[in-house]
Amino acid sequence: MKKVGSFLGDWWRLVNPYFKSEEWPWAIPLLVGAIALTLGSVGLEVLFNDWSRRFYDALEKKDEAAFWREIMTFSWLAALFIAAAVTRYIVSPYLRLRWRRWLTGRYLAHWLDGRGYYRIELERTIDNADQRIAEDLRQLGEYTMQLLLGFISAVATLISFLFILWQLSGPLSLKFIGLDVEIPGYMAIAALLYAIIGTVLANLVGRRLISLNFMKQRYEANFRFGLVRVRENAEGIALYNGEQREMDMLNMRFADVFRNGWRVLFTEAQLTLYQAGYAQMAIIFPYLVTAPRFFAGAITLGVMMQTASAFGQVYTALSFFVNNYTAVAELRAVMDRLQGLQTASDKKPAAAIAVEPQVGGTDIGVEGLTLDLPNGQPLLANTTLALPRGRSTLVSGPSGSGKSTLFRALAGIWPFGSGQVHVPAGARVLFLPQKPYIPIGSLRDAVKYPDEHSTASDDEIVAALTAARLGHLAGRLDEETHWTNILSGGEQQRLAIARALVFKPDWLFLDEATASLDDATEAAVYGALKERLPQTTLVSIGHRPSLRQWHEQRLEMTRTPGEAGRLAEVAA
């Protein structure tokens, strides 16, 4: 019971928020409609069951008038059944579609707004967050509606047909085994026992599917991620002649898919073998137990057929768990993965680096800044720093000393550490990483990114591209493509420079943002930044001595592995 309670509790926590959200005027009526249609279908099954008795009695009596009357009755029942089925096909999927849209927006907000996606990638707490949002949210709605409506249908069917079966089956005398005892409604009791035993056995056979389906989702997503990595890094792999290495890696990941797939297949085959035998026995069982009364003339053919039909309905209702065990296992795996994503997205670090606006301030200041690596190793200890407005600063130091992490902390995205960063209120700040992010879309949008409200004209964009030595792209502003796959590393960095020229920040942080450029081009773009953005304060990370001419202040970061580093001002 504890496991069942845990399952239902987890399910309720995932499902309940949607029906209490701003979507409730749609969600609740659609859900009520889906349930009403399900119950209506059960009512039609009851009418069909009663119709079967009258129809077979007409055949047995060779009553032609009754036969055609029942054919007309069947036509009306069939029309109602078809209408209900079509309506149910629209209502339930539309509810799932709206539900998925709401869930996707909610999970994307948790994943993106609080930079949960960034912490997840740093900490590697869960795998394949993208797959959980794209696939698991869809499956949550599908399996929930399938199982919820199926369960409601099973309960309604059980109540309706158990009563019918109790009335039709009559008493069972045990005189044939020497007991002067009669069991009333024995068919109803037999159906109950049959289904209960079947459910217990199904759980013994299929319970391994829960963990296997969880791993199935993980291995499939890992394999798909590997394929995407090859596609996105095609040039690098080709230059390294790394095809065999990638082939080995992809085959290794698919081997996980295959091994787990075989375990799933074998377990499902065992469950199917049991379910098929269980279902076949249920077909013949009611005829076996009603045949003696039929041949003795105690019941008509119509009653026999109605009894068999009622037994089948009761058996199906009571076998709900058996028939849906795979879906329950899939839903459990989906719920575990979504809960893992939600927990990882909402997780906040124990310490936090606060980036606060400073009213009336002119400089960026840092107080008590401590930085750690994700594994807890110290990176920078209790540092105070001032970056004066109008005084460009160059940050240098050995690779791995923490320069880029310092920039991440100043940007407010590094979750491991503590301290305060004061930024002048209303200041426009832009960070350019070594490998720029370029969204898929038009070149115009790529240059304006991330300022979606930018009012920059095409002439301004062309001028910025020209200043960044990308004038040859001026005629392609409307072209929509995957620019990261088209532009070289140096061109991507120059596009980021053009982005800064259009954005016109008050503070521009460059994390080796010109490392792919030759000395002459680097000098040209820094010259363009100084000339076209005279009010912008530059803060750069770089190793080249040639960068010193563009900065008035120089900071040096040093660090001994395993110990906290230090940041000190040195002569420019």
C-alpha positions in Angstrom: 0.0 0.0 0.0 2.9 2.4 0.7 4.1 2.0 -2.9 0.6 2.6 -4.2 0.2 5.6 -2.0 3.5 7.0 -3.1 2.6 6.5 -6.7 -0.8 8.2 -6.3 0.8 11.0 -4.3 3.5 11.7 -6.9 0.9 11.5 -9.6 -1.4 14.0 -7.9 1.4 16.5 -7.3 2.2 16.4 -11.0 -1.4 16.5 -12.3 -3.2 18.8 -9.8 -1.6 22.1 -10.6 -3.0 22.3 -14.2 -6.6 21.9 -13.1 -6.1 24.7 -10.5 -4.3 27.0 -12.9 -5.7 29.8 -15.1 -6.5 27.1 -17.6 -9.3 25.6 -15.3 -12.2 27.1 -17.4 -11.1 24.8 -20.2 -9.5 22.0 -18.3 -12.3 21.1 -15.9 -15.1 21.1 -18.5 -13.0 19.1 -20.9 -12.2 16.6 -18.2 -15.9 16.4 -17.1 -16.8 15.9 -20.7 -14.3 13.1 -21.2 -15.6 11.4 -18.0 -19.2 11.8 -19.1 -18.5 10.3 -22.5 -16.7 7.4 -20.9 -19.7 6.7 -18.6 -22.1 7.1 -21.6 -20.1 4.5 -23.4 -20.5 2.1 -20.4 -24.3 2.8 -20.5 -24.3 1.9 -24.2 -22.5 -1.3 -23.4 -25.3 -2.2 -20.8 -27.9 -1.5 -23.5 -26.0 -3.7 -26.0 -25.8 -6.4 -23.4 -29.6 -6.4 -22.9 -30.0 -6.2 -26.7 -27.9 -9.4 -27.1 -30.4 -11.4 -24.9 -33.4 -10.2 -27.0 -31.6 -10.7 -30.3 -30.5 -14.3 -29.6 -33.9 -15.2 -28.1 -35.4 -14.0 -31.3 -33.1 -16.2 -33.3 -33.7 -19.2 -31.1 -37.5 -18.8 -31.5 -37.2 -18.0 -35.2 -39.2 -14.8 -34.6 -38.6 -12.8 -37.8 -40.5 -9.7 -36.6 -38.5 -9.5 -33.4 -35.3 -10.1 -35.4 -35.9 -7.1 -37.6 -37.0 -5.0 -34.7 -33.8 -5.8 -32.9 -31.8 -5.0 -36.0 -33.3 -1.5 -36.0 -32.6 -1.1 -32.3 -29.0 -2.1 -33.0 -28.7 0.5 -35.7 -29.7 3.3 -33.3 -27.4 2.0 -30.6 -24.5 1.7 -33.1 -25.1 5.3 -34.3 -25.0 6.6 -30.7 -21.8 4.5 -30.0 -20.1 5.9 -33.1 -21.0 9.5 -32.2 -19.8 9.0 -28.7 -16.5 7.5 -29.9 -15.8 10.3 -32.3 -16.6 13.0 -29.7 -14.5 11.2 -27.1 -11.7 11.1 -29.7 -11.8 14.9 -29.9 -12.4 15.9 -26.3 -9.7 13.8 -24.6 -6.9 14.5 -27.1 -7.7 18.3 -27.0 -7.5 18.3 -23.2 -4.1 16.5 -23.5 -2.9 19.0 -26.1 -3.8 22.0 -23.9 -2.4 20.3 -20.9 0.9 19.7 -22.6 1.1 23.3 -23.7 0.6 24.5 -20.2 3.1 21.9 -18.7 5.7 22.8 -21.4 5.4 26.5 -20.5 5.7 25.8 -16.8 8.7 23.5 -17.1 10.5 25.7 -19.5 10.0 28.6 -17.1 11.6 26.5 -14.3 14.3 25.3 -16.5 15.2 28.6 -18.1 14.1 31.6 -15.9 16.1 30.6 -12.9 19.0 29.3 -15.0 18.2 25.8 -13.8 19.4 24.6 -17.2 22.9 26.1 -16.5 23.2 24.6 -13.0 22.0 21.2 -14.3 24.8 21.1 -17.0 27.4 22.3 -14.4 26.4 19.7 -11.8 25.3 16.9 -14.1 22.5 16.1 -11.7 20.2 14.6 -14.3 20.5 13.5 -17.9 18.7 14.8 -21.1 16.5 17.6 -19.7 15.5 18.4 -23.3 14.0 14.9 -23.8 12.1 15.1 -20.5 10.5 18.3 -21.6 9.8 17.2 -25.2 8.7 13.6 -24.5 7.9 13.0 -20.9 5.5 15.9 -20.6 3.6 14.5 -23.6 3.5 11.0 -22.2 2.3 12.3 -18.8 -0.9 13.5 -20.3 -1.4 10.5 -22.6 -0.9 7.9 -19.9 -2.8 9.9 -17.3 -5.9 10.2 -19.5 -5.6 6.6 -20.7 -5.4 5.2 -17.2 -7.8 7.6 -15.5 -10.6 7.2 -18.1 -9.9 3.5 -18.3 -10.2 3.2 -14.5 -13.5 5.1 -14.4 -14.8 3.0 -17.2 -13.7 -0.2 -15.4 -15.4 0.9 -12.1 -18.7 1.9 -13.9 -18.6 -1.3 -16.0 -17.9 -3.4 -12.9 -20.9 -1.9 -11.0 -23.3 -2.2 -13.9 -22.4 -5.7 -15.1 -21.7 -7.3 -11.7 -25.3 -6.6 -10.8 -26.5 -8.0 -14.2 -24.2 -11.0 -13.8 -25.4 -11.6 -10.3 -29.0 -11.7 -11.5 -28.4 -13.9 -14.5 -26.0 -16.5 -13.1 -28.4 -17.9 -10.5 -27.4 -20.1 -7.7 -24.7 -22.9 -7.9 -25.6 -26.1 -6.1 -22.6 -28.1 -4.7 -24.5 -31.3 -4.5 -22.3 -32.8 -7.1 -19.5 -32.8 -4.5 -21.7 -34.0 -1.7 -22.6 -30.6 -0.1 -26.1 -29.4 0.3 -25.1 -25.8 -0.3 -26.0 -23.2 -2.9 -23.8 -20.2 -3.9 -25.9 -17.3 -5.1 -24.6 -15.2 -8.0 -21.7 -17.6 -8.4 -20.7 -16.1 -11.8 -20.1 -12.7 -10.2 -18.0 -14.3 -7.5 -16.1 -16.4 -10.0 -15.3 -13.2 -12.1 -14.0 -11.5 -9.0 -11.7 -14.3 -8.0 -10.5 -14.8 -11.6 -9.5 -11.1 -11.9 -7.9 -10.8 -8.4 -5.7 -13.8 -9.0 -4.8 -12.5 -12.5 -3.8 -9.1 -11.1 -1.5 -10.5 -8.5 0.2 -12.8 -11.0 0.5 -9.9 -13.5 2.3 -7.8 -10.9 4.8 -10.7 -10.2 5.5 -11.0 -13.9 5.6 -7.4 -15.0 6.9 -5.3 -12.1 10.4 -5.2 -13.6 9.1 -3.0 -16.4 9.1 0.1 -14.2 12.9 0.3 -13.8 13.4 -1.0 -17.4 11.3 1.7 -18.9 13.1 4.3 -16.9 16.4 3.2 -18.3 14.9 2.9 -21.7 14.1 6.6 -21.8 17.7 7.4 -20.6 19.5 5.2 -23.1 17.4 6.4 -26.0 18.0 10.0 -25.1 21.8 9.4 -24.7 21.9 7.8 -28.1 20.0 10.6 -29.7 22.2 13.2 -28.0 25.3 11.5 -29.4 23.9 11.7 -33.0 23.1 15.4 -32.5 26.7 16.0 -31.2 28.1 14.5 -34.4 25.9 16.7 -36.5 26.8 19.9 -34.7 30.5 19.1 -34.7 30.8 17.7 -38.2 33.7 19.8 -39.3 35.8 19.2 -36.2 35.3 15.4 -36.4 36.1 15.4 -40.1 39.3 17.4 -39.5 40.4 15.0 -36.8 39.4 12.0 -38.9 37.4 11.0 -35.8 34.7 9.0 -37.6 35.8 5.7 -36.2 35.9 7.1 -32.6 32.5 8.5 -33.0 31.2 5.3 -34.6 32.6 3.3 -31.6 30.9 5.8 -29.2 27.6 5.7 -30.9 27.7 1.9 -31.2 28.5 1.7 -27.5 25.5 3.9 -26.6 23.2 2.0 -28.9 24.4 -1.2 -27.2 22.8 0.1 -24.0 19.6 0.7 -26.0 19.8 -2.8 -27.4 20.5 -4.6 -24.1 17.8 -2.8 -22.2 15.4 -3.1 -25.2 15.9 -6.9 -25.1 15.2 -7.0 -21.4 12.0 -4.9 -22.0 11.0 -7.1 -24.9 11.6 -10.4 -22.9 9.6 -9.1 -19.9 6.8 -7.8 -22.1 6.7 -11.1 -23.9 6.3 -12.9 -20.6 3.6 -10.5 -19.6 1.9 -10.9 -23.0 2.0 -14.7 -22.7 0.3 -14.5 -19.4 -2.2 -11.9 -20.5 -3.1 -13.8 -23.7 -3.7 -17.0 -21.8 -5.6 -15.2 -19.2 -7.8 -13.6 -21.8 -8.4 -16.8 -23.8 -9.5 -18.7 -20.7 -12.0 -15.9 -19.9 -13.7 -16.4 -23.3 -14.6 -20.0 -22.8 -15.1 -20.0 -19.0 -18.7 -18.5 -18.9 -19.9 -21.0 -21.5 -18.5 -23.9 -19.5 -20.3 -22.9 -16.4 -23.6 -21.9 -18.0 -23.8 -24.9 -20.4 -25.3 -27.3 -17.9 -28.2 -24.9 -17.1 -28.7 -24.2 -20.8 -28.9 -27.9 -21.9 -31.2 -28.6 -18.9 -33.6 -25.9 -20.3 -33.2 -23.7 -17.2 -32.1 -20.7 -19.4 -32.5 -19.6 -23.0 -29.8 -19.1 -25.6 -30.3 -15.3 -25.2 -29.7 -15.5 -21.4 -26.6 -17.7 -22.0 -25.2 -15.2 -24.5 -26.1 -12.2 -22.2 -24.4 -14.0 -19.3 -21.3 -14.6 -21.3 -21.2 -11.0 -22.4 -21.7 -9.7 -18.9 -19.0 -12.0 -17.6 -16.7 -10.6 -20.3 -17.4 -7.1 -19.2 -16.9 -7.8 -15.5 -13.7 -9.7 -16.3 -12.4 -6.9 -18.4 -13.2 -4.3 -15.8 -11.6 -6.3 -13.0 -8.6 -7.0 -15.3 -7.9 -3.3 -15.8 -4.6 -3.5 -13.9 -3.5 -6.6 -15.8 -4.3 -5.1 -19.2 -2.6 -1.7 -18.3 0.4 -2.9 -16.4 2.8 -1.7 -19.1 1.1 1.8 -19.2 1.4 2.0 -15.4 5.1 1.1 -15.6 5.7 3.7 -18.3 3.8 6.4 -16.3 5.9 5.6 -13.2 9.1 6.1 -15.2 7.8 9.3 -16.7 6.8 10.7 -13.3 10.2 9.9 -11.9 12.0 11.7 -14.7 9.8 14.8 -14.5 10.2 14.9 -10.7 13.9 14.7 -11.2 13.9 17.6 -13.7 11.7 19.7 -11.4 13.9 19.1 -8.4 17.1 19.8 -10.3 15.7 23.0 -11.9 14.4 24.4 -8.6 17.5 23.5 -6.6 19.3 26.6 -5.3 22.9 26.6 -4.2 23.6 26.9 -0.4 25.5 30.1 -1.0 24.7 32.7 -3.6 26.5 35.5 -5.4 24.2 38.5 -5.3 24.3 40.9 -8.3 22.6 44.1 -7.0 21.8 47.4 -8.8 23.4 50.4 -7.0 21.5 53.6 -7.3 23.8 56.5 -8.0 26.8 54.3 -8.5 29.2 54.7 -11.4 31.5 51.8 -11.0 31.1 48.0 -10.8 32.3 46.8 -7.4 32.8 43.4 -5.9 32.8 42.7 -2.1 33.7 39.5 -0.4 33.6 37.4 -3.6 34.3 33.7 -3.0 34.2 31.3 -6.0 34.1 27.5 -5.9 34.1 24.7 -8.5 31.0 22.5 -8.8 32.9 19.8 -6.8 33.4 22.2 -3.9 37.1 23.0 -4.5 38.0 26.6 -3.8 38.7 28.9 -6.8 38.9 32.4 -5.4 38.7 33.5 -1.8 37.2 36.7 -0.3 38.1 39.1 -3.0 37.3 42.8 -3.2 37.5 44.5 -6.6 36.6 47.8 -8.3 36.1 48.2 -12.1 35.9 52.0 -12.5 33.7 53.4 -15.3 35.7 54.7 -18.2 38.8 52.7 -17.3 39.2 49.6 -19.4 40.6 46.6 -17.6 42.5 43.6 -18.9 42.3 40.3 -16.8 45.1 37.8 -17.5 46.5 34.8 -15.8 47.3 31.1 -16.4 44.8 28.8 -18.0 42.5 27.3 -15.3 43.1 30.1 -12.8 39.4 31.1 -12.9 39.2 34.1 -15.2 36.1 33.0 -17.1 34.5 31.9 -13.9 35.1 35.4 -12.5 33.2 36.8 -15.5 30.4 34.3 -14.9 30.1 35.5 -11.3 30.0 39.2 -12.5 27.2 38.2 -14.9 25.3 36.6 -12.0 25.2 33.1 -13.5 27.8 31.2 -11.4 25.9 29.4 -8.6 28.9 28.2 -6.5 30.2 30.9 -4.2 29.2 33.9 -2.3 29.6 37.6 -2.2 28.1 40.7 -3.7 28.5 42.4 -7.1 27.3 46.0 -7.3 26.3 47.3 -10.8 25.2 50.8 -11.5 21.4 50.9 -11.6 20.1 50.9 -15.2 23.5 50.1 -16.7 23.5 48.1 -19.9 25.9 45.2 -19.6 26.9 42.7 -22.3 29.2 39.7 -22.0 30.9 38.2 -25.1 32.1 34.6 -24.5 35.0 33.0 -26.5 32.5 30.9 -28.4 29.5 33.2 -29.2 26.0 31.9 -29.2 24.2 32.6 -32.5 20.5 31.6 -32.7 19.1 30.0 -35.8 17.3 32.6 -37.8 18.0 35.7 -39.9 21.4 37.4 -39.8 19.6 40.6 -38.7 18.2 38.8 -35.6 21.6 37.2 -35.0 23.2 40.7 -34.8 20.5 42.1 -32.6 20.5 39.2 -30.2 19.7 39.3 -27.2 17.9 42.6 -27.5 14.6 41.5 -29.0 13.3 45.1 -28.6 16.2 46.6 -30.5 15.3 49.5 -32.9 18.5 49.3 -34.8 18.0 50.0 -38.5 19.5 47.9 -41.3 21.9 50.7 -42.0 23.2 50.6 -38.4 23.5 46.8 -38.6 25.4 47.0 -41.9 27.7 49.6 -40.5 28.4 47.4 -37.5 29.1 44.4 -39.7 31.5 46.5 -41.8 33.3 47.8 -38.8 33.7 44.2 -37.5 35.2 43.2 -40.9 32.1 41.3 -42.0 31.0 43.7 -44.7 30.7 40.8 -47.2 27.6 39.6 -45.2 25.8 43.0 -45.5 23.5 41.7 -48.3 22.4 38.6 -46.3 20.4 40.2 -43.5 17.2 38.4 -44.4 18.8 35.0 -44.9 17.6 32.5 -42.3 20.0 29.7 -41.6 22.2 27.9 -39.0 24.9 30.6 -39.0 27.1 28.7 -36.5 27.6 26.0 -39.2 28.3 28.6 -41.9 30.6 31.1 -40.3 34.2 30.3 -39.2 35.2 30.7 -35.6 36.8 34.1 -36.4 33.7 35.2 -38.2 31.5 34.2 -35.3 33.6 36.3 -33.0 33.5 39.2 -35.3 29.7 38.9 -35.5 29.6 39.1 -31.7 31.7 42.3 -32.0 29.1 43.7 -34.4 26.4 42.7 -31.9 28.2 44.8 -29.2 28.4 47.8 -31.6 24.6 47.6 -32.2 23.7 47.0 -28.5 25.9 49.9 -27.3 26.4 48.7 -23.7 27.8 50.7 -20.9 30.0 47.8 -19.9 31.3 45.3 -22.3 33.0 42.1 -21.0 35.1 40.1 -23.5 36.1 36.6 -22.5 38.9 36.0 -25.0 36.3 37.2 -27.6 39.0 37.8 -30.2 41.1 34.7 -29.6 40.4 33.4 -33.1 41.4 36.6 -34.8 44.9 37.5 -36.2 46.7 40.4 -34.6 45.7 42.9 -37.3 42.0 42.0 -37.2 42.0 42.0 -33.5 43.5 45.5 -33.5 40.9 46.6 -36.0 37.9 45.4 -34.0 39.2 46.9 -30.7 39.8 50.1 -32.5 36.3 50.0 -33.8 35.0 49.4 -30.3 37.0 52.3 -28.9 36.0 54.6 -31.7 32.3 53.8 -32.0 31.6 53.1 -28.3 33.5 55.9 -26.6 31.2 55.7 -23.5 31.6 51.9 -23.1 33.9 50.5 -20.5 35.8 47.4 -21.7 36.8 44.5 -19.4 38.7 41.8 -21.3 40.2 38.4 -20.6 43.2 37.7 -22.8 46.7 36.5 -23.0 48.1 38.4 -25.9 50.5 41.3 -25.0 49.0 43.2 -27.9 45.7 43.6 -25.9 47.4 45.8 -23.2 47.4 48.9 -25.5 43.6 49.0 -25.3 43.3 48.9 -21.5 44.4 51.2 -18.7 44.2 48.7 -15.8 45.5 45.1 -15.6 44.5 42.4 -13.2 46.4 39.1 -12.8 44.8 35.9 -11.5 46.9 33.2 -10.0 46.0 29.9 -8.4 47.7 26.8 -7.1 45.6 23.6 -7.8 43.5 22.6 -4.9 43.8 26.1 -3.2 41.9 29.3 -3.6 43.4 31.7 -6.1 44.0 35.4 -5.8 43.4 38.5 -8.0 45.9 41.4 -7.9 46.5 44.5 -9.9 49.8 44.6 -11.8 51.4 47.3 -13.8 49.7 47.9 -17.2 
